[in-house]
Amino acid sequence: MAKGYWIGRVDVHNDEGYTAYAAANPAIFKKFGGRYVVRGGKHEGVEGQSRARNVVIEFADYETALACYRSPEYQANIKVRRPHSIADLIIVEGYDGPQP
């Protein structure tokens, strides 16, 4: 079964206000079996528009990734994040087929 992923790109304009959002996320992700694959780190925007922070979170499957996003805990945490940042987030099903 293919895994599910959150792919997020974030520009934070108030680090102090954003801290509470970031601090609450690990417990939420743990409840749904999520794990960070990418969290910050060096990056280079080679095409299109990039943002200052990038994150990829892996879940057991696409449905679990959606359930985490739609959970009351994460929905409440979005309200903490929004005043302090601009974010793009997609939830995508991983690829589990043949490789080149």
Phi and psi restraints in degrees (range 20) as a CNS / XPLOR table:
assign (resid 1 and name C) (resid 2 and name N)
       (resid 2 and name CA) (resid 2 and name C) 1.0 -70.1 20.0 2
assign (resid 2 and name N) (resid 2 and name CA)
       (resid 2 and name C) (resid 3 and name N) 1.0 144.6 20.0 2
assign (resid 2 and name C) (resid 3 and name N)
       (resid 3 and name CA) (resid 3 and name C) 1.0 -77.1 20.0 2
assign (resid 3 and name N) (resid 3 and name CA)
       (resid 3 and name C) (resid 4 and name N) 1.0 168.7 20.0 2
assign (resid 3 and name C) (resid 4 and name N)
       (resid 4 and name CA) (resid 4 and name C) 1.0 -116.1 20.0 2
assign (resid 4 and name N) (resid 4 and name CA)
       (resid 4 and name C) (resid 5 and name N) 1.0 148.5 20.0 2
assign (resid 4 and name C) (resid 5 and name N)
       (resid 5 and name CA) (resid 5 and name C) 1.0 -135.7 20.0 2
assign (resid 5 and name N) (resid 5 and name CA)
       (resid 5 and name C) (resid 6 and name N) 1.0 142.9 20.0 2
assign (resid 5 and name C) (resid 6 and name N)
       (resid 6 and name CA) (resid 6 and name C) 1.0 -98.1 20.0 2
assign (resid 6 and name N) (resid 6 and name CA)
       (resid 6 and name C) (resid 7 and name N) 1.0 133.2 20.0 2
assign (resid 6 and name C) (resid 7 and name N)
       (resid 7 and name CA) (resid 7 and name C) 1.0 -121.9 20.0 2
assign (resid 7 and name N) (resid 7 and name CA)
       (resid 7 and name C) (resid 8 and name N) 1.0 113.1 20.0 2
assign (resid 7 and name C) (resid 8 and name N)
       (resid 8 and name CA) (resid 8 and name C) 1.0 -120.0 20.0 2
assign (resid 8 and name N) (resid 8 and name CA)
       (resid 8 and name C) (resid 9 and name N) 1.0 144.3 20.0 2
assign (resid 8 and name C) (resid 9 and name N)
       (resid 9 and name CA) (resid 9 and name C) 1.0 -132.1 20.0 2
assign (resid 9 and name N) (resid 9 and name CA)
       (resid 9 and name C) (resid 10 and name N) 1.0 128.9 20.0 2
assign (resid 9 and name C) (resid 10 and name N)
       (resid 10 and name CA) (resid 10 and name C) 1.0 -136.0 20.0 2
assign (resid 10 and name N) (resid 10 and name CA)
       (resid 10 and name C) (resid 11 and name N) 1.0 138.2 20.0 2
assign (resid 10 and name C) (resid 11 and name N)
       (resid 11 and name CA) (resid 11 and name C) 1.0 -112.6 20.0 2
assign (resid 11 and name N) (resid 11 and name CA)
       (resid 11 and name C) (resid 12 and name N) 1.0 121.1 20.0 2
assign (resid 11 and name C) (resid 12 and name N)
       (resid 12 and name CA) (resid 12 and name C) 1.0 -101.2 20.0 2
assign (resid 12 and name N) (resid 12 and name CA)
       (resid 12 and name C) (resid 13 and name N) 1.0 128.3 20.0 2
assign (resid 12 and name C) (resid 13 and name N)
       (resid 13 and name CA) (resid 13 and name C) 1.0 -110.3 20.0 2
assign (resid 13 and name N) (resid 13 and name CA)
       (resid 13 and name C) (resid 14 and name N) 1.0 0.2 20.0 2
assign (resid 13 and name C) (resid 14 and name N)
       (resid 14 and name CA) (resid 14 and name C) 1.0 -146.5 20.0 2
assign (resid 14 and name N) (resid 14 and name CA)
       (resid 14 and name C) (resid 15 and name N) 1.0 90.1 20.0 2
assign (resid 14 and name C) (resid 15 and name N)
       (resid 15 and name CA) (resid 15 and name C) 1.0 -57.6 20.0 2
assign (resid 15 and name N) (resid 15 and name CA)
       (resid 15 and name C) (resid 16 and name N) 1.0 -41.3 20.0 2
assign (resid 15 and name C) (resid 16 and name N)
       (resid 16 and name CA) (resid 16 and name C) 1.0 -62.1 20.0 2
assign (resid 16 and name N) (resid 16 and name CA)
       (resid 16 and name C) (resid 17 and name N) 1.0 -44.7 20.0 2
assign (resid 16 and name C) (resid 17 and name N)
       (resid 17 and name CA) (resid 17 and name C) 1.0 -69.5 20.0 2
assign (resid 17 and name N) (resid 17 and name CA)
       (resid 17 and name C) (resid 18 and name N) 1.0 -30.5 20.0 2
assign (resid 17 and name C) (resid 18 and name N)
       (resid 18 and name CA) (resid 18 and name C) 1.0 -74.0 20.0 2
assign (resid 18 and name N) (resid 18 and name CA)
       (resid 18 and name C) (resid 19 and name N) 1.0 -23.0 20.0 2
assign (resid 18 and name C) (resid 19 and name N)
       (resid 19 and name CA) (resid 19 and name C) 1.0 -56.3 20.0 2
assign (resid 19 and name N) (resid 19 and name CA)
       (resid 19 and name C) (resid 20 and name N) 1.0 -41.1 20.0 2
assign (resid 19 and name C) (resid 20 and name N)
       (resid 20 and name CA) (resid 20 and name C) 1.0 -64.4 20.0 2
assign (resid 20 and name N) (resid 20 and name CA)
       (resid 20 and name C) (resid 21 and name N) 1.0 -38.9 20.0 2
assign (resid 20 and name C) (resid 21 and name N)
       (resid 21 and name CA) (resid 21 and name C) 1.0 -61.8 20.0 2
assign (resid 21 and name N) (resid 21 and name CA)
       (resid 21 and name C) (resid 22 and name N) 1.0 -51.2 20.0 2
assign (resid 21 and name C) (resid 22 and name N)
       (resid 22 and name CA) (resid 22 and name C) 1.0 -61.9 20.0 2
assign (resid 22 and name N) (resid 22 and name CA)
       (resid 22 and name C) (resid 23 and name N) 1.0 -36.8 20.0 2
assign (resid 22 and name C) (resid 23 and name N)
       (resid 23 and name CA) (resid 23 and name C) 1.0 -69.3 20.0 2
assign (resid 23 and name N) (resid 23 and name CA)
       (resid 23 and name C) (resid 24 and name N) 1.0 -30.4 20.0 2
assign (resid 23 and name C) (resid 24 and name N)
       (resid 24 and name CA) (resid 24 and name C) 1.0 -81.2 20.0 2
assign (resid 24 and name N) (resid 24 and name CA)
       (resid 24 and name C) (resid 25 and name N) 1.0 -22.7 20.0 2
assign (resid 24 and name C) (resid 25 and name N)
       (resid 25 and name CA) (resid 25 and name C) 1.0 -62.4 20.0 2
assign (resid 25 and name N) (resid 25 and name CA)
       (resid 25 and name C) (resid 26 and name N) 1.0 -44.4 20.0 2
assign (resid 25 and name C) (resid 26 and name N)
       (resid 26 and name CA) (resid 26 and name C) 1.0 -54.3 20.0 2
assign (resid 26 and name N) (resid 26 and name CA)
       (resid 26 and name C) (resid 27 and name N) 1.0 -41.0 20.0 2
assign (resid 26 and name C) (resid 27 and name N)
       (resid 27 and name CA) (resid 27 and name C) 1.0 -66.5 20.0 2
assign (resid 27 and name N) (resid 27 and name CA)
       (resid 27 and name C) (resid 28 and name N) 1.0 -38.1 20.0 2
assign (resid 27 and name C) (resid 28 and name N)
       (resid 28 and name CA) (resid 28 and name C) 1.0 -66.1 20.0 2
assign (resid 28 and name N) (resid 28 and name CA)
       (resid 28 and name C) (resid 29 and name N) 1.0 -48.4 20.0 2
assign (resid 28 and name C) (resid 29 and name N)
       (resid 29 and name CA) (resid 29 and name C) 1.0 -64.1 20.0 2
assign (resid 29 and name N) (resid 29 and name CA)
       (resid 29 and name C) (resid 30 and name N) 1.0 -38.8 20.0 2
assign (resid 29 and name C) (resid 30 and name N)
       (resid 30 and name CA) (resid 30 and name C) 1.0 -60.9 20.0 2
assign (resid 30 and name N) (resid 30 and name CA)
       (resid 30 and name C) (resid 31 and name N) 1.0 -40.2 20.0 2
assign (resid 30 and name C) (resid 31 and name N)
       (resid 31 and name CA) (resid 31 and name C) 1.0 -57.6 20.0 2
assign (resid 31 and name N) (resid 31 and name CA)
       (resid 31 and name C) (resid 32 and name N) 1.0 -31.1 20.0 2
assign (resid 31 and name C) (resid 32 and name N)
       (resid 32 and name CA) (resid 32 and name C) 1.0 -105.2 20.0 2
assign (resid 32 and name N) (resid 32 and name CA)
       (resid 32 and name C) (resid 33 and name N) 1.0 10.7 20.0 2
assign (resid 32 and name C) (resid 33 and name N)
       (resid 33 and name CA) (resid 33 and name C) 1.0 73.5 20.0 2
assign (resid 33 and name N) (resid 33 and name CA)
       (resid 33 and name C) (resid 34 and name N) 1.0 19.1 20.0 2
assign (resid 33 and name C) (resid 34 and name N)
       (resid 34 and name CA) (resid 34 and name C) 1.0 -77.0 20.0 2
assign (resid 34 and name N) (resid 34 and name CA)
       (resid 34 and name C) (resid 35 and name N) 1.0 150.3 20.0 2
assign (resid 34 and name C) (resid 35 and name N)
       (resid 35 and name CA) (resid 35 and name C) 1.0 -142.1 20.0 2
assign (resid 35 and name N) (resid 35 and name CA)
       (resid 35 and name C) (resid 36 and name N) 1.0 142.8 20.0 2
assign (resid 35 and name C) (resid 36 and name N)
       (resid 36 and name CA) (resid 36 and name C) 1.0 -70.3 20.0 2
assign (resid 36 and name N) (resid 36 and name CA)
       (resid 36 and name C) (resid 37 and name N) 1.0 130.3 20.0 2
assign (resid 36 and name C) (resid 37 and name N)
       (resid 37 and name CA) (resid 37 and name C) 1.0 -103.0 20.0 2
assign (resid 37 and name N) (resid 37 and name CA)
       (resid 37 and name C) (resid 38 and name N) 1.0 -39.5 20.0 2
assign (resid 37 and name C) (resid 38 and name N)
       (resid 38 and name CA) (resid 38 and name C) 1.0 -133.1 20.0 2
assign (resid 38 and name N) (resid 38 and name CA)
       (resid 38 and name C) (resid 39 and name N) 1.0 131.7 20.0 2
assign (resid 38 and name C) (resid 39 and name N)
       (resid 39 and name CA) (resid 39 and name C) 1.0 -146.9 20.0 2
assign (resid 39 and name N) (resid 39 and name CA)
       (resid 39 and name C) (resid 40 and name N) 1.0 94.3 20.0 2
assign (resid 39 and name C) (resid 40 and name N)
       (resid 40 and name CA) (resid 40 and name C) 1.0 76.5 20.0 2
assign (resid 40 and name N) (resid 40 and name CA)
       (resid 40 and name C) (resid 41 and name N) 1.0 -141.4 20.0 2
assign (resid 40 and name C) (resid 41 and name N)
       (resid 41 and name CA) (resid 41 and name C) 1.0 85.5 20.0 2
assign (resid 41 and name N) (resid 41 and name CA)
       (resid 41 and name C) (resid 42 and name N) 1.0 169.6 20.0 2
assign (resid 41 and name C) (resid 42 and name N)
       (resid 42 and name CA) (resid 42 and name C) 1.0 -65.5 20.0 2
assign (resid 42 and name N) (resid 42 and name CA)
       (resid 42 and name C) (resid 43 and name N) 1.0 144.2 20.0 2
assign (resid 42 and name C) (resid 43 and name N)
       (resid 43 and name CA) (resid 43 and name C) 1.0 -154.4 20.0 2
assign (resid 43 and name N) (resid 43 and name CA)
       (resid 43 and name C) (resid 44 and name N) 1.0 158.8 20.0 2
assign (resid 43 and name C) (resid 44 and name N)
       (resid 44 and name CA) (resid 44 and name C) 1.0 -136.6 20.0 2
assign (resid 44 and name N) (resid 44 and name CA)
       (resid 44 and name C) (resid 45 and name N) 1.0 120.3 20.0 2
assign (resid 44 and name C) (resid 45 and name N)
       (resid 45 and name CA) (resid 45 and name C) 1.0 -76.4 20.0 2
assign (resid 45 and name N) (resid 45 and name CA)
       (resid 45 and name C) (resid 46 and name N) 1.0 104.4 20.0 2
assign (resid 45 and name C) (resid 46 and name N)
       (resid 46 and name CA) (resid 46 and name C) 1.0 -95.2 20.0 2
assign (resid 46 and name N) (resid 46 and name CA)
       (resid 46 and name C) (resid 47 and name N) 1.0 -18.0 20.0 2
assign (resid 46 and name C) (resid 47 and name N)
       (resid 47 and name CA) (resid 47 and name C) 1.0 -149.8 20.0 2
assign (resid 47 and name N) (resid 47 and name CA)
       (resid 47 and name C) (resid 48 and name N) 1.0 144.9 20.0 2
assign (resid 47 and name C) (resid 48 and name N)
       (resid 48 and name CA) (resid 48 and name C) 1.0 70.5 20.0 2
assign (resid 48 and name N) (resid 48 and name CA)
       (resid 48 and name C) (resid 49 and name N) 1.0 -166.7 20.0 2
assign (resid 48 and name C) (resid 49 and name N)
       (resid 49 and name CA) (resid 49 and name C) 1.0 -90.8 20.0 2
assign (resid 49 and name N) (resid 49 and name CA)
       (resid 49 and name C) (resid 50 and name N) 1.0 134.5 20.0 2
assign (resid 49 and name C) (resid 50 and name N)
       (resid 50 and name CA) (resid 50 and name C) 1.0 -114.2 20.0 2
assign (resid 50 and name N) (resid 50 and name CA)
       (resid 50 and name C) (resid 51 and name N) 1.0 168.4 20.0 2
assign (resid 50 and name C) (resid 51 and name N)
       (resid 51 and name CA) (resid 51 and name C) 1.0 -122.7 20.0 2
assign (resid 51 and name N) (resid 51 and name CA)
       (resid 51 and name C) (resid 52 and name N) 1.0 168.0 20.0 2
assign (resid 51 and name C) (resid 52 and name N)
       (resid 52 and name CA) (resid 52 and name C) 1.0 -69.5 20.0 2
assign (resid 52 and name N) (resid 52 and name CA)
       (resid 52 and name C) (resid 53 and name N) 1.0 -33.2 20.0 2
assign (resid 52 and name C) (resid 53 and name N)
       (resid 53 and name CA) (resid 53 and name C) 1.0 -122.8 20.0 2
assign (resid 53 and name N) (resid 53 and name CA)
       (resid 53 and name C) (resid 54 and name N) 1.0 142.2 20.0 2
assign (resid 53 and name C) (resid 54 and name N)
       (resid 54 and name CA) (resid 54 and name C) 1.0 -131.6 20.0 2
assign (resid 54 and name N) (resid 54 and name CA)
       (resid 54 and name C) (resid 55 and name N) 1.0 143.7 20.0 2
assign (resid 54 and name C) (resid 55 and name N)
       (resid 55 and name CA) (resid 55 and name C) 1.0 -146.1 20.0 2
assign (resid 55 and name N) (resid 55 and name CA)
       (resid 55 and name C) (resid 56 and name N) 1.0 141.2 20.0 2
assign (resid 55 and name C) (resid 56 and name N)
       (resid 56 and name CA) (resid 56 and name C) 1.0 -129.0 20.0 2
assign (resid 56 and name N) (resid 56 and name CA)
       (resid 56 and name C) (resid 57 and name N) 1.0 126.2 20.0 2
assign (resid 56 and name C) (resid 57 and name N)
       (resid 57 and name CA) (resid 57 and name C) 1.0 -120.1 20.0 2
assign (resid 57 and name N) (resid 57 and name CA)
       (resid 57 and name C) (resid 58 and name N) 1.0 129.6 20.0 2
assign (resid 57 and name C) (resid 58 and name N)
       (resid 58 and name CA) (resid 58 and name C) 1.0 -101.1 20.0 2
assign (resid 58 and name N) (resid 58 and name CA)
       (resid 58 and name C) (resid 59 and name N) 1.0 136.9 20.0 2
assign (resid 58 and name C) (resid 59 and name N)
       (resid 59 and name CA) (resid 59 and name C) 1.0 -124.5 20.0 2
assign (resid 59 and name N) (resid 59 and name CA)
       (resid 59 and name C) (resid 60 and name N) 1.0 164.8 20.0 2
assign (resid 59 and name C) (resid 60 and name N)
       (resid 60 and name CA) (resid 60 and name C) 1.0 -57.6 20.0 2
assign (resid 60 and name N) (resid 60 and name CA)
       (resid 60 and name C) (resid 61 and name N) 1.0 -34.9 20.0 2
assign (resid 60 and name C) (resid 61 and name N)
       (resid 61 and name CA) (resid 61 and name C) 1.0 -161.1 20.0 2
assign (resid 61 and name N) (resid 61 and name CA)
       (resid 61 and name C) (resid 62 and name N) 1.0 172.2 20.0 2
assign (resid 61 and name C) (resid 62 and name N)
       (resid 62 and name CA) (resid 62 and name C) 1.0 -60.6 20.0 2
assign (resid 62 and name N) (resid 62 and name CA)
       (resid 62 and name C) (resid 63 and name N) 1.0 -41.8 20.0 2
assign (resid 62 and name C) (resid 63 and name N)
       (resid 63 and name CA) (resid 63 and name C) 1.0 -62.8 20.0 2
assign (resid 63 and name N) (resid 63 and name CA)
       (resid 63 and name C) (resid 64 and name N) 1.0 -39.2 20.0 2
assign (resid 63 and name C) (resid 64 and name N)
       (resid 64 and name CA) (resid 64 and name C) 1.0 -68.4 20.0 2
assign (resid 64 and name N) (resid 64 and name CA)
       (resid 64 and name C) (resid 65 and name N) 1.0 -38.0 20.0 2
assign (resid 64 and name C) (resid 65 and name N)
       (resid 65 and name CA) (resid 65 and name C) 1.0 -60.9 20.0 2
assign (resid 65 and name N) (resid 65 and name CA)
       (resid 65 and name C) (resid 66 and name N) 1.0 -43.3 20.0 2
assign (resid 65 and name C) (resid 66 and name N)
       (resid 66 and name CA) (resid 66 and name C) 1.0 -65.3 20.0 2
assign (resid 66 and name N) (resid 66 and name CA)
       (resid 66 and name C) (resid 67 and name N) 1.0 -42.4 20.0 2
assign (resid 66 and name C) (resid 67 and name N)
       (resid 67 and name CA) (resid 67 and name C) 1.0 -61.3 20.0 2
assign (resid 67 and name N) (resid 67 and name CA)
       (resid 67 and name C) (resid 68 and name N) 1.0 -39.4 20.0 2
assign (resid 67 and name C) (resid 68 and name N)
       (resid 68 and name CA) (resid 68 and name C) 1.0 -62.6 20.0 2
assign (resid 68 and name N) (resid 68 and name CA)
       (resid 68 and name C) (resid 69 and name N) 1.0 -47.9 20.0 2
assign (resid 68 and name C) (resid 69 and name N)
       (resid 69 and name CA) (resid 69 and name C) 1.0 -60.0 20.0 2
assign (resid 69 and name N) (resid 69 and name CA)
       (resid 69 and name C) (resid 70 and name N) 1.0 -41.6 20.0 2
assign (resid 69 and name C) (resid 70 and name N)
       (resid 70 and name CA) (resid 70 and name C) 1.0 -82.6 20.0 2
assign (resid 70 and name N) (resid 70 and name CA)
       (resid 70 and name C) (resid 71 and name N) 1.0 -4.5 20.0 2
assign (resid 70 and name C) (resid 71 and name N)
       (resid 71 and name CA) (resid 71 and name C) 1.0 -64.5 20.0 2
assign (resid 71 and name N) (resid 71 and name CA)
       (resid 71 and name C) (resid 72 and name N) 1.0 149.8 20.0 2
assign (resid 71 and name C) (resid 72 and name N)
       (resid 72 and name CA) (resid 72 and name C) 1.0 -57.2 20.0 2
assign (resid 72 and name N) (resid 72 and name CA)
       (resid 72 and name C) (resid 73 and name N) 1.0 -35.0 20.0 2
assign (resid 72 and name C) (resid 73 and name N)
       (resid 73 and name CA) (resid 73 and name C) 1.0 -64.7 20.0 2
assign (resid 73 and name N) (resid 73 and name CA)
       (resid 73 and name C) (resid 74 and name N) 1.0 -46.6 20.0 2
assign (resid 73 and name C) (resid 74 and name N)
       (resid 74 and name CA) (resid 74 and name C) 1.0 -73.6 20.0 2
assign (resid 74 and name N) (resid 74 and name CA)
       (resid 74 and name C) (resid 75 and name N) 1.0 -37.3 20.0 2
assign (resid 74 and name C) (resid 75 and name N)
       (resid 75 and name CA) (resid 75 and name C) 1.0 -60.2 20.0 2
assign (resid 75 and name N) (resid 75 and name CA)
       (resid 75 and name C) (resid 76 and name N) 1.0 -38.5 20.0 2
assign (resid 75 and name C) (resid 76 and name N)
       (resid 76 and name CA) (resid 76 and name C) 1.0 -66.6 20.0 2
assign (resid 76 and name N) (resid 76 and name CA)
       (resid 76 and name C) (resid 77 and name N) 1.0 -37.8 20.0 2
assign (resid 76 and name C) (resid 77 and name N)
       (resid 77 and name CA) (resid 77 and name C) 1.0 -70.6 20.0 2
assign (resid 77 and name N) (resid 77 and name CA)
       (resid 77 and name C) (resid 78 and name N) 1.0 -28.7 20.0 2
assign (resid 77 and name C) (resid 78 and name N)
       (resid 78 and name CA) (resid 78 and name C) 1.0 -57.8 20.0 2
assign (resid 78 and name N) (resid 78 and name CA)
       (resid 78 and name C) (resid 79 and name N) 1.0 -39.5 20.0 2
assign (resid 78 and name C) (resid 79 and name N)
       (resid 79 and name CA) (resid 79 and name C) 1.0 -65.1 20.0 2
assign (resid 79 and name N) (resid 79 and name CA)
       (resid 79 and name C) (resid 80 and name N) 1.0 -26.0 20.0 2
assign (resid 79 and name C) (resid 80 and name N)
       (resid 80 and name CA) (resid 80 and name C) 1.0 -74.4 20.0 2
assign (resid 80 and name N) (resid 80 and name CA)
       (resid 80 and name C) (resid 81 and name N) 1.0 -39.4 20.0 2
assign (resid 80 and name C) (resid 81 and name N)
       (resid 81 and name CA) (resid 81 and name C) 1.0 -73.0 20.0 2
assign (resid 81 and name N) (resid 81 and name CA)
       (resid 81 and name C) (resid 82 and name N) 1.0 -44.2 20.0 2
assign (resid 81 and name C) (resid 82 and name N)
       (resid 82 and name CA) (resid 82 and name C) 1.0 -53.3 20.0 2
assign (resid 82 and name N) (resid 82 and name CA)
       (resid 82 and name C) (resid 83 and name N) 1.0 -41.3 20.0 2
assign (resid 82 and name C) (resid 83 and name N)
       (resid 83 and name CA) (resid 83 and name C) 1.0 -67.6 20.0 2
assign (resid 83 and name N) (resid 83 and name CA)
       (resid 83 and name C) (resid 84 and name N) 1.0 -12.7 20.0 2
assign (resid 83 and name C) (resid 84 and name N)
       (resid 84 and name CA) (resid 84 and name C) 1.0 -116.0 20.0 2
assign (resid 84 and name N) (resid 84 and name CA)
       (resid 84 and name C) (resid 85 and name N) 1.0 0.5 20.0 2
assign (resid 84 and name C) (resid 85 and name N)
       (resid 85 and name CA) (resid 85 and name C) 1.0 -160.7 20.0 2
assign (resid 85 and name N) (resid 85 and name CA)
       (resid 85 and name C) (resid 86 and name N) 1.0 168.4 20.0 2
assign (resid 85 and name C) (resid 86 and name N)
       (resid 86 and name CA) (resid 86 and name C) 1.0 -120.5 20.0 2
assign (resid 86 and name N) (resid 86 and name CA)
       (resid 86 and name C) (resid 87 and name N) 1.0 129.7 20.0 2
assign (resid 86 and name C) (resid 87 and name N)
       (resid 87 and name CA) (resid 87 and name C) 1.0 -133.9 20.0 2
assign (resid 87 and name N) (resid 87 and name CA)
       (resid 87 and name C) (resid 88 and name N) 1.0 145.8 20.0 2
assign (resid 87 and name C) (resid 88 and name N)
       (resid 88 and name CA) (resid 88 and name C) 1.0 -114.3 20.0 2
assign (resid 88 and name N) (resid 88 and name CA)
       (resid 88 and name C) (resid 89 and name N) 1.0 130.0 20.0 2
assign (resid 88 and name C) (resid 89 and name N)
       (resid 89 and name CA) (resid 89 and name C) 1.0 -138.9 20.0 2
assign (resid 89 and name N) (resid 89 and name CA)
       (resid 89 and name C) (resid 90 and name N) 1.0 128.7 20.0 2
assign (resid 89 and name C) (resid 90 and name N)
       (resid 90 and name CA) (resid 90 and name C) 1.0 -123.1 20.0 2
assign (resid 90 and name N) (resid 90 and name CA)
       (resid 90 and name C) (resid 91 and name N) 1.0 151.9 20.0 2
assign (resid 90 and name C) (resid 91 and name N)
       (resid 91 and name CA) (resid 91 and name C) 1.0 -116.4 20.0 2
assign (resid 91 and name N) (resid 91 and name CA)
       (resid 91 and name C) (resid 92 and name N) 1.0 126.4 20.0 2
assign (resid 91 and name C) (resid 92 and name N)
       (resid 92 and name CA) (resid 92 and name C) 1.0 -134.8 20.0 2
assign (resid 92 and name N) (resid 92 and name CA)
       (resid 92 and name C) (resid 93 and name N) 1.0 145.6 20.0 2
assign (resid 92 and name C) (resid 93 and name N)
       (resid 93 and name CA) (resid 93 and name C) 1.0 -82.1 20.0 2
assign (resid 93 and name N) (resid 93 and name CA)
       (resid 93 and name C) (resid 94 and name N) 1.0 133.7 20.0 2
assign (resid 93 and name C) (resid 94 and name N)
       (resid 94 and name CA) (resid 94 and name C) 1.0 -69.5 20.0 2
assign (resid 94 and name N) (resid 94 and name CA)
       (resid 94 and name C) (resid 95 and name N) 1.0 171.2 20.0 2
assign (resid 94 and name C) (resid 95 and name N)
       (resid 95 and name CA) (resid 95 and name C) 1.0 -102.2 20.0 2
assign (resid 95 and name N) (resid 95 and name CA)
       (resid 95 and name C) (resid 96 and name N) 1.0 128.5 20.0 2
assign (resid 95 and name C) (resid 96 and name N)
       (resid 96 and name CA) (resid 96 and name C) 1.0 -124.4 20.0 2
assign (resid 96 and name N) (resid 96 and name CA)
       (resid 96 and name C) (resid 97 and name N) 1.0 24.9 20.0 2
assign (resid 96 and name C) (resid 97 and name N)
       (resid 97 and name CA) (resid 97 and name C) 1.0 -102.6 20.0 2
assign (resid 97 and name N) (resid 97 and name CA)
       (resid 97 and name C) (resid 98 and name N) 1.0 -167.1 20.0 2
assign (resid 97 and name C) (resid 98 and name N)
       (resid 98 and name CA) (resid 98 and name C) 1.0 -61.2 20.0 2
assign (resid 98 and name N) (resid 98 and name CA)
       (resid 98 and name C) (resid 99 and name N) 1.0 147.8 20.0 2
assign (resid 98 and name C) (resid 99 and name N)
       (resid 99 and name CA) (resid 99 and name C) 1.0 -108.0 20.0 2
assign (resid 99 and name N) (resid 99 and name CA)
       (resid 99 and name C) (resid 100 and name N) 1.0 156.3 20.0 2
